[in-house]
Amino acid sequence: MTNSGHSNTKRSFWFSQVQKQIFVISVALKTLLHYHAETIVSFTT
């Protein structure tokens, strides 16, 4: 019983870590895309 509880805690901890990674990556991608779009606009105009 305690073993399953431990693995469940481990899984939820891993899941929260993955969510953090996804959040950081998405923010970085948005920033890069925004910067890239501005660069393209400045080149074309």
N, CA, C and O atoms as a MOPAC input file, in Angstrom:
PM7 MOZYME 1SCF
protein

 N      0.84600 1    -1.20300 1     0.00000 1
 C      0.00000 1     0.00000 1     0.00000 1
 C      0.88200 1     1.25500 1     0.00000 1
 O      0.65100 1     2.18800 1    -0.76800 1
 N      1.88500 1     1.26000 1     0.86500 1
 C      2.75300 1     2.43500 1     0.93700 1
 C      3.59400 1     2.55500 1    -0.32800 1
 O      3.95800 1     3.65600 1    -0.74000 1
 N      3.90200 1     1.39600 1    -0.94600 1
 C      4.72200 1     1.40700 1    -2.16100 1
 C      3.98700 1     2.10900 1    -3.29800 1
 O      4.57800 1     2.92600 1    -4.00400 1
 N      2.70200 1     1.79800 1    -3.48200 1
 C      1.91200 1     2.41700 1    -4.55100 1
 C      1.78700 1     3.92300 1    -4.30500 1
 O      1.81000 1     4.71400 1    -5.24800 1
 N      1.65600 1     4.30900 1    -3.04800 1
 C      1.56800 1     5.72100 1    -2.70900 1
 C      2.84900 1     6.44500 1    -3.05400 1
 O      2.83600 1     7.59000 1    -3.50700 1
 N      3.97000 1     5.75000 1    -2.82900 1
 C      5.27100 1     6.34800 1    -3.12000 1
 C      5.44100 1     6.55300 1    -4.62100 1
 O      5.87600 1     7.61600 1    -5.06500 1
 N      5.09400 1     5.52400 1    -5.40200 1
 C      5.23600 1     5.63200 1    -6.85300 1
 C      4.29900 1     6.70400 1    -7.40400 1
 O      4.63200 1     7.39700 1    -8.36600 1
 N      3.12100 1     6.83500 1    -6.78300 1
 C      2.16600 1     7.84900 1    -7.22900 1
 C      2.73400 1     9.24500 1    -6.98200 1
 O      2.60100 1    10.13200 1    -7.82600 1
 N      3.36700 1     9.43800 1    -5.82600 1
 C      3.98400 1    10.73000 1    -5.52200 1
 C      5.11200 1    11.00800 1    -6.51200 1
 O      5.27800 1    12.13300 1    -6.98500 1
 N      5.88800 1     9.95800 1    -6.81700 1
 C      6.99400 1    10.09200 1    -7.75900 1
 C      6.46200 1    10.51400 1    -9.12500 1
 O      7.03700 1    11.37600 1    -9.79100 1
 N      5.35700 1     9.89300 1    -9.53100 1
 C      4.78100 1    10.19200 1   -10.84900 1
 C      4.27400 1    11.62700 1   -10.89400 1
 O      4.50800 1    12.33700 1   -11.87300 1
 N      3.58200 1    12.06100 1    -9.84200 1
 C      3.04500 1    13.42300 1    -9.83100 1
 C      4.17900 1    14.44300 1    -9.81000 1
 O      4.06400 1    15.51700 1   -10.40100 1
 N      5.27900 1    14.10400 1    -9.12500 1
 C      6.44900 1    14.98900 1    -9.09300 1
 C      7.04700 1    15.09000 1   -10.49500 1
 O      7.38100 1    16.18200 1   -10.95700 1
 N      7.18200 1    13.93700 1   -11.17400 1
 C      7.71800 1    13.90800 1   -12.53600 1
 C      6.80900 1    14.69100 1   -13.47500 1
 O      7.27800 1    15.41900 1   -14.35000 1
 N      5.49700 1    14.53100 1   -13.28000 1
 C      4.52900 1    15.23000 1   -14.12200 1
 C      4.65800 1    16.73600 1   -13.95300 1
 O      4.59500 1    17.48000 1   -14.93200 1
 N      4.83900 1    17.19200 1   -12.71100 1
 C      4.97200 1    18.63400 1   -12.47300 1
 C      6.26000 1    19.16000 1   -13.10600 1
 O      6.30000 1    20.28000 1   -13.61500 1
 N      7.31500 1    18.33600 1   -13.06800 1
 C      8.57500 1    18.72800 1   -13.69600 1
 C      8.38500 1    18.87200 1   -15.20400 1
 O      8.87800 1    19.82200 1   -15.81200 1
 N      7.66600 1    17.92200 1   -15.80100 1
 C      7.41100 1    17.95700 1   -17.24400 1
 C      6.57500 1    19.18100 1   -17.59700 1
 O      6.83400 1    19.84500 1   -18.60100 1
 N      5.57200 1    19.48200 1   -16.77300 1
 C      4.73300 1    20.66000 1   -17.02900 1
 C      5.57400 1    21.92500 1   -16.99300 1
 O      5.37100 1    22.83500 1   -17.79700 1
 N      6.53400 1    21.98500 1   -16.04600 1
 C      7.41500 1    23.15100 1   -15.94900 1
 C      8.24900 1    23.28300 1   -17.21800 1
 O      8.40400 1    24.37500 1   -17.76500 1
 N      8.78900 1    22.14200 1   -17.68200 1
 C      9.60500 1    22.13100 1   -18.89600 1
 C      8.80500 1    22.62600 1   -20.09000 1
 O      9.27700 1    23.45700 1   -20.86600 1
 N      7.57300 1    22.10000 1   -20.23200 1
 C      6.70400 1    22.48700 1   -21.34800 1
 C      6.41000 1    23.98700 1   -21.29100 1
 O      6.40900 1    24.66200 1   -22.32100 1
 N      6.16100 1    24.50500 1   -20.08600 1
 C      5.86100 1    25.93100 1   -19.92600 1
 C      7.05400 1    26.77800 1   -20.36400 1
 O      6.90100 1    27.75300 1   -21.10000 1
 N      8.24700 1    26.39100 1   -19.90000 1
 C      9.46200 1    27.13900 1   -20.23900 1
 C      9.70400 1    27.10300 1   -21.74500 1
 O     10.03600 1    28.12000 1   -22.35500 1
 N      9.53400 1    25.91600 1   -22.33800 1
 C      9.76000 1    25.76400 1   -23.77900 1
 C      8.76800 1    26.60600 1   -24.57600 1
 O      9.14400 1    27.26900 1   -25.54300 1
 N      7.49600 1    26.57700 1   -24.16500 1
 C      6.47000 1    27.32900 1   -24.89600 1
 C      6.74000 1    28.83100 1   -24.80800 1
 O      6.57000 1    29.55400 1   -25.79100 1
 N      7.15800 1    29.29900 1   -23.63500 1
 C      7.46700 1    30.72400 1   -23.47500 1
 C      8.66600 1    31.09700 1   -24.35100 1
 O      8.66700 1    32.14200 1   -25.00200 1
 N      9.67800 1    30.23600 1   -24.36100 1
 C     10.86600 1    30.49800 1   -25.17000 1
 C     10.51200 1    30.52500 1   -26.65400 1
 O     10.98900 1    31.38000 1   -27.40000 1
 N      9.66900 1    29.58000 1   -27.07400 1
 C      9.25700 1    29.52500 1   -28.48600 1
 C      8.46800 1    30.76600 1   -28.86200 1
 O      8.67000 1    31.33100 1   -29.93600 1
 N      7.57200 1    31.19100 1   -27.98500 1
 C      6.76900 1    32.39400 1   -28.26100 1
 C      7.67600 1    33.60800 1   -28.39600 1
 O      7.49000 1    34.43200 1   -29.29200 1
 N      8.65900 1    33.71600 1   -27.50500 1
 C      9.59000 1    34.84000 1   -27.54900 1
 C     10.40000 1    34.81600 1   -28.84100 1
 O     10.57700 1    35.84200 1   -29.49800 1
 N     10.89300 1    33.61400 1   -29.19700 1
 C     11.67600 1    33.47600 1   -30.42000 1
 C     10.84500 1    33.81600 1   -31.64700 1
 O     11.30100 1    34.53400 1   -32.53700 1
 N      9.61600 1    33.29400 1   -31.69100 1
 C      8.74300 1    33.54900 1   -32.83500 1
 C      8.42200 1    35.03500 1   -32.93900 1
 O      8.40100 1    35.59300 1   -34.03600 1
 N      8.17000 1    35.67800 1   -31.79900 1
 C      7.85500 1    37.10700 1   -31.79300 1
 C      9.04700 1    37.90800 1   -32.31500 1
 O      8.89300 1    38.80400 1   -33.14400 1
 N     10.24000 1    37.56800 1   -31.81300 1
 C     11.45600 1    38.25400 1   -32.23900 1
 C     11.71000 1    38.01600 1   -33.72400 1
 O     12.06800 1    38.93300 1   -34.46400 1
 N     11.51600 1    36.76000 1   -34.14800 1
 C     11.73600 1    36.38500 1   -35.54900 1
 C     10.76500 1    37.13500 1   -36.45600 1
 O     11.14600 1    37.61400 1   -37.52400 1
 N      9.51100 1    37.23300 1   -36.02600 1
 C      8.49700 1    37.93400 1   -36.81500 1
 C      8.86200 1    39.41400 1   -36.95300 1
 O      8.72500 1    39.98700 1   -38.03300 1
 N      9.31700 1    40.02300 1   -35.88300 1
 C      9.70800 1    41.43200 1   -35.93900 1
 C     10.89400 1    41.62100 1   -36.87900 1
 O     10.96900 1    42.61400 1   -37.60300 1
 N     11.82600 1    40.65700 1   -36.86300 1
 C     12.99600 1    40.73600 1   -37.74000 1
 C     12.56800 1    40.66200 1   -39.19600 1
 O     13.05100 1    41.42100 1   -40.03600 1
 N     11.64400 1    39.72800 1   -39.49100 1
 C     11.14700 1    39.57500 1   -40.86300 1
 C     10.44300 1    40.85700 1   -41.31100 1
 O     10.63700 1    41.31400 1   -42.43700 1
 N      9.63100 1    41.43000 1   -40.43100 1
 C      8.90500 1    42.65900 1   -40.75700 1
 C      9.89100 1    43.79100 1   -41.03900 1
 O      9.70100 1    44.55500 1   -41.98500 1
 N     10.93500 1    43.90300 1   -40.23100 1
 C     11.90700 1    44.97600 1   -40.43000 1
 C     12.68400 1    44.78100 1   -41.72200 1
 O     13.10700 1    45.75600 1   -42.34500 1
 N     12.87800 1    43.52100 1   -42.13400 1
 C     13.58900 1    43.24300 1   -43.37900 1
 C     12.72400 1    43.56600 1   -44.60000 1
 O     13.20600 1    44.12200 1   -45.58700 1
 N     11.43900 1    43.20800 1   -44.51500 1
 C     10.56300 1    43.37200 1   -45.67700 1
 C     10.15100 1    44.81800 1   -45.88700 1
 O      9.86600 1    45.21000 1   -47.01800 1
 N     10.11100 1    45.62900 1   -44.82600 1
 C      9.66700 1    47.01300 1   -44.97600 1
 C     10.83900 1    47.92600 1   -45.33400 1
 O     10.65400 1    49.13100 1   -45.50100 1

